[in-house]
């Protein structure tokens, strides 16, 4: 049976929490009941013995978090409607989870340095590949690819009903790249239309199609679609130890803004994640 964390409201705030990631993730901050709402997060963490709280918060709200033992791990400038910055803050309840993966960070910095010295990728769309927005009829193929690529994932992307719900409420736009009629790579844009930002996420490519810049091709197509719907800021949270995805975002002109230490259960274990952003408008 697939295990995944719960997404629900805590007071007026939207959170994800559970034992899979062993953390609380404050997805959508609310000014209502703030800063008193911080104690509700702490009580939930203590009750379930979670080892981390991770939150996306407006810069204007960060001081009470810092006063309650949170630290800033990353940031996304102009996240809120192209104006206010978002700070990604964390509080650890376990010293071992707080330990930085020194070797992985060193390898990433070497990679980032080499990418900066190289030329950016130029987008060339091979005629044999079709890229389009996916729909309800593609849901089985979407979950099929995710099951092949990831052992575990922080959100229930292996669940067809979860994919369909995201499509139906227009909160997520899924993109696919096809070799003839075969879906070989996918990605998604998680939309926050109110704040005019989108998370570029859920990239997966079938093993036999890797090395062909599939993710890069999807990313450029996604960016063009985001411009059409007036999205101002793009961001992603990418696996620190996945050189391919880090290269993709660096070569597409995204700016690295920090690392979330031991943050996300993906591909079978808790991993650290890199944050990138890019402004369209």
Secondary structure, DSSP 4 states (H G I P E B T S, - for coil): -----EEEEETTEEEEEETTTTEEEEEE--STTTTTHHHHHHHHHHHHT-SEEEEEEEGGGHHHHHHTT-EEEEEEEEEETTTEEEEEEEEES-HHHH---HHHHHHHHHHHHHHHHSPPPPP---TTEEEEE--GGGHHHHHHHHHHH-S--SS-TT-HHHHHHHHHTTSEEEEEEEETTEEEEEEEEEEETTTTEEEEEEEEE-GGGTTS-HHHHHHHHHHHHHHHTT--EEEEEEETT-HHHHHHHHHTTPEEEEEEEEEEEETTEEEEEEEEEEE--
